[in-house]
């Protein structure tokens, strides 16, 4: 039996402008230029350049008055809203950029040669026949960005059979692989870390005692070496402290990722700050870096199409369809410009709040002045949602007189101290690093001992938190920090 019922439901939907604003807000200044170029390509109603001053027409508003008697009066095409609207201006703000030259400068990008191209060039110096050349090309194509061949040679045999119609075996492939392993950089084409380091050490003069000992350690005691069981190696080889120390020092200078500096399609990127902070007569001055964001305006030609429509008889359906298309493009252009404005306003409001909260740090540049600060603290100050502050802080950076800092750098949780005050977790990490740097490398401190040292200095912190901070600082456990 069918039944009719009424339900009341409350839902929240984002407008297209809000979605556009959210997407624009989370990208950094370095990506804003390409985003604007993309919008300029898809929307002909959006143009680069400053908005030109408008001249008032003598006829005033009456020139565009509508009799209200035509059949399209109910289509809600608000012509006046789009004819030379003075409210639509370029999005640059008064605080943008400290220098007029910023717009003319371009960030340099370093030219690079891919690892594959470099290896193929070196292959040209070998006297390989056609069969060996195809095998070598297959091997070079199997080398990872960090310089290793991790694909099993048996599988490469199958690859050659299916793709090149070459019947081969592991022995023949290894013969070609050994030739590639003589290429630069040293260690290229290795199948694991041990082989990589051995390839590098074998290019050294093995007549030197420390190099010969290093080769022996890598070849016969690699597992003990990775676990830093130097005392076991020393007893088995019957060498003194200085010899084992020199050999280990030789190994640690080798490159574990020989291809890491020239991976395919990797370009050197230069960090572009979104904010620029300067100190002027004891006052902090904040600017938005907008050199990658050109002035935008709504196309006057598209606005004039509405004038043509208003003066026409308004009976041509094709003209109406064209004007509907223009209206959509003008809407999109105005929305995009407004989203850029809102983006800059939100960035400035958020950064000003961070400056106010961490004022002592921005004057002194001393990490110890950083206060515990979470996203909610800034969200409450600017009366915005935490998610908005998170989008601002996630991928933005500020240039100060002390260097460039990502905004995430200034956010940290609080750690209680004996004095009853909260200390920044970043401050605790700084102290933790100082303690580890000053420890005796022959007897590095365990996490439990690090916990006691921090407790002695007044920081109430648990061992598991010490371990978490140590890992965040990329500091290994005590056993792996041990040195001879």
N, C-alpha and C positions, 0 to 999 in steps of 0.2 A: 504494500500500500504506500503510495507516494505521500510525502509530507513536506510542507513548506515551513521553513523556520528562518528567523532573522538572527544574525550574529553580529556583534560589534567587536571589531578588531583594530588595535592600534599598531601601526607599523611606521617605520621611518625609512625614507628613501632619499638618496643623494641626488641632487640635481646634476646635470651635465657640467655646470660650472664648478660645483663643489668637487666632482671627480677630477676635473682638469686641474684644479688648484692643488689637490692632494698629490697628484702625480708630479706636478711642477715643484712642489715644496720639498720633496724628498731627494731630488737630483742636485748634485753639487754644481758650482759655477762652471766647472770644466765641461759638463755635459749640456749646459743650458744652451750654448751656441748651436749645437747640432739639433737640439729639440726645436729651437726657433726656426732654423733653416727648414726643418721638416714641415713645420706649420706653414711657412711661406710658400712651400712648393704645392701643398694641397689646397691652400685657400688663396685664390687670386684677390680677394677683398682685403687681404692683409698686406701691407707694404712696409719696407724699411724707410726710415727718415723721420725727421721731426714734423709734428703737426704744424701746418702753415697757418698764419693768422687769417681769420675769416673776415670778409667785408660784409656789412649789413646791406641788404637790398632795400631800395627805396619803397618798393611795393609792400614790404613787411609781410605779415602773416597772411594777409588777404590773397596774396599771389598763389598760395597753395590751398586755399579754402575749398571745401568739397560741398557740392550742392546736396549731397545725401540722397539723390534720387536714382542713382545708378544701381544696376543689379549686383555689383560687387561690394556694396557698402557693408555687408555683414561678414566680409572675409577677414576683418581685423588686421589689415595691412596698415600699420601706423607709419605713414610716409614721413611725417614731420620728425619722427624719432631718429631717422637715418639720414636726413638731408643736412650735411655739414654740421653734425652734432658737435658742439663745442665741448661737451663733456668727455668726448673720446680724444685722449691725448696720448703722447708717447709715454712709456712706462718708467722712464728714468726719473729718479727722485733727487731731491736737493742734496742728499748726503752721499750720492754715488761718486766713488772714485776720487782720490786726492789729486789726480793729475790729468790734464787734458790729453796727454800723450798716450794714456792707457789704451784708448780705442785703436791707436795706430800700430801698437806693438802686437806681435804674434809670438806665441810660445813655441820655442824650437823643439823639434822632434829629431832625435838622433837616428841617422840611417843605420840599418843593420843588415847583415847577411845571414840567412837562415843556416842552421847547422847542417841540414841536408845539402844545400848548395855548396857549402864549404867542403864537405866530404866528397861530393861528386867531382868537384874541381881537383881535389887531390888524387882521386881515382884516375883522372886523365893522365897522370904521370906514370902509372903502372903499365907494364906491358901485358895486358890481359887479352885473351882471345874473346870471341863473341859470346861463347858459353860462360866463361868466367865473369865477363862484364855484366851479364844478366843476373848472375848469382850475386855479384857485388851490389848491384842496384837494389836487389830484393833485400839484402842484409841492411844496407844503408836506410832503406825505407822502413825497416823494422826497429831502428834505433829510436829510443824515447827522447824526450826533451832534455833529460838529465844525462844523456849519453850512453845508456845501457841498452843491451838487447835482452829483453826479458822473455821474448817469445821462444819457446822450445825449438831447438834446431830440427827436431823431427817434424814439427808443424810447418816449418819453413820448407822442408823437403816436399810436403804436400802442396804448399802454396805454389812452388815452382812447377810442380806437375800439372796443376789445374790451370794456373794463369799463364805460364810461359811454355807449357808442354815440354818441360825439361825433366828427364828422369835422372835423379842424382841421389846422393846419400849424405849422411852426416859428416863422414870423413872429408868428402870433397868440399862441402860447405865450410867446414872448419879451416881447411887450407886457405880458402879465400878470406875467411874471417880474420885469420892471423895477420894477413896483409893489411886489412882495414885497421886492426889494432895498432899498427905502426903509424897511423895518421895522427895529426894534431887535432885537438888537444890530447895530451897524454892520458891514457886510461879510457879512451873512447872505444865503444864496441864491447865493453866487458859484460859478462853475464851475471855477475854479482859483485858485491863490494870488495870481497877478497881479491878477485881477479883484477878489478879496477886499480886497487892500490899496488898490487904486484906489478902491473903493467907500468905504473909510474915509477916505482922504485927501481925497476930493471933498467930504466933509462939513466939512472944515476951511476956514478963510478963505484962499482961494487968492491973496488980495492980499498975504499975508505971503511974503517972498522964499524962505525955507527951505521953506515948504509948496509953493509953485509949483515950485521946483526938485525937490522930492521927487516931485511928480506927474509931472514930465517924465522923471525917472529911471525911475520905475515903468512909464511908458507906452512909452518909446522905448529904454531901456537896461536892461531887466529882467534879461536873461541875464547881462550884465556885472556887474550888482549882486549877483546870487545867487552869482557866483564871486568877489566882492569885488575886482574889477578897477577899483578906484576911480581909479587913475591914468589909465586909458583914458577913463573917463567925464569926468574933469576936463579932459583935453585936448580931447575932442570938444565939450564945452560951454563951454570957455574960462572956467572959474570958479576962484576962489582956494581955498586950503586951508580957510579958515574956512567958506566957503559950502557946500562939498561935505560938510564935517564936520557942519554944522548940518542939512543935508538928510538925510544918512544917519541921524543921531540921531533925526530926526522919523520916519523909516520904521521904525526898530527898536523904536519905542514902540507901533507898531500891533499888533493882535491877529491872529495867523495862524489862530487857531481860534475864531471868534466864537461858535460854539455850544457850545464845550467846557465851559462852566461850568454848563450847564443841559440836559444830555442826558436823553433819556427814561429813566425808571425809575432814575435815579441818585440815591442818597441819601448824605448826608454820613455817613461812618463814623468813629467814635471808637476809636482804638487802645486795646485793653484788655490790659494786661500779664498774663501768666500767673504771674509771680513778683513779689514786692515785697521789696526789699532795704533794710534800715535799718542805720545804725551806732549802736550803743548802748555808751557807755563804751569806745570803741576796739575793739568787737567787731562783726562782721558778723552780722546776724540776717536769716534768710531765711524768707519766708512764701509759702504758695501762695494765690493769689487765687482764691477759690472762691465768690464771691457769686452767680455764675450757675449754681451747682450745688447744688440743694436737697438736704436730708437724704432718704435713701431707706431703705425697709424693706420686708420681705415682708409681704403682707396677712395679718392674723390670721384673717380670715374664711376665706381659702383654706386656712390651716393647720387650722382647725376642721373643714373638710370631711373631712380625714383622720381626725379623731376620730370623726365620724359613721360613716365607712366601717369603722373598727376595731370599733365597737360593733355594727355590723349583722351580719346572718346571712351576708353575703358570697356570696349566691347570686343577687343581682340583677345581670344583665349590664349593664343600663343604668347602674346605679350604678357598676359597675366602669369603664365607658367614660368616665363623667364624671370619676371620680377619676384615670384615666389622663391626661385632658386637664389636670386641675389639677396633676398631677405635672409635666407638661411646662412649664406656666406657672411653677410654683415653681422648677423648674430654671433656666428662662430668667431669672427675677428674681434668683436667687442668683448666677448667672453674671454678670449685668450689674453687680450691686453689687460683686462681687469684681473685675471688670474695672476699675471706677472706682477701687477701692482700689489695685490694681496700677498704674494710670495715675499716681496721685498719688505713690506710692512711687518709681516710675521717674523722674518729673519731678524730685522732690526729690534723689534720688541723683545724677542727671546734673547738676543745677544746683549742688549742693554741690561736685562735682568741678571744674566750671568756675570756681567761686569760688576754690577752692584753687589752681588753675592760674594764674589771672589776679588773684591777691589784690592785688597792688600797684595795678592799674588800678582796682579797686573801692574802694580806700581813697582814691586820689588823683584819679581821673577823667581822667587825662592819657593821651591816645592813645599817647604814646611808651612807656608802661609795658606795652603789650600785647605778649605773647610769641607767637612762632609756635606755633600750636596746630591740629592736625588732628583729625578724628573719631576716629582710632585712639588718640590720646593719652587721650581721655576714656573710650573703650571699654575700654582696658586698666585705667584707674583704677577703674572701677565693675564690671569683669568682665562686660560686656555685649557684644552683637554691634554692629558698626559700623552696621548698618542701623537698629537701635533708636535709637542716638544721633542718627542722621540724621533720623529721624522726630520726635524731640524738638526738635531744633534748627531744623527746617525752617520751622515756622510759629509759634514761641513767642517771647515778648518778656519782658523784665524791666524793672521800674521801679526806678531807682536815684536817689540824691540828685543825680545829674548829668543825669538825663533817662531816657527810655525807649529801650532798645536791643533790637533783634531778636537772638536767640541766635546767628544766623549771623554777626553782626558780630564775634564774638570768635574765629571760626575763620579762620585765614589760614596760607598756606604760609610757609616760611622762606627768607630770602635771605642768602647768605653775605656777610660783611664782611671788610675787611682785617685786623681784629683776630682773625679766626678764629671769631667768634660768629655766630649766626643772628639776623637781624633780621626782624621781622614784615613781611609784604607790605603790611599796612595802614600800617605806619610809613613804608615806602618810598613808598606812594601819597601820604601826607601831605606828605612832603618834595617829591615831584614836583609836587604842587599849589602848594606854597609857591614853587618855582622858577618855575612858569608864571605865578603871580600877580605875581611881581616882575619879569618880563621886560619889555623895551621893546615896547609894543604895535605900534609902527611896524615893528619888526623882530622878530617872535616867533621863538622857538627851534624849530628842527626836532627831530625825534626823535633824530637823531644827536647834536646838540648837547646835548639833554637827557640822553642816555646819558653823555656826557663829564662833565656837571655832577654827575650822581649818582656816577660813578666817582671824581671828585675828593673827594666826601664819604665815600668808603669803601664804597660799595655796589656790589658786583660784579654788574652787571645788563646784559643784552644789549639791543640796540635794539628787537628784536621784543617783548621783555617790556615795554619802555617804552611801545611803541605799545598793547599790550594793557591796561596799567594806565591809560593816558590815555583809552582808549575806555571802560573801566569807570567812570572818573570823569566820563564824558560831556563830555570836553574835545575840541573839534575839532582838526584838523591845523593846522599853523602858518599856512598860507595863509588859512584861514578865521578865524583869531584876529587877523588883521591889522586894525588900526584907524588912522584918520587922526590 
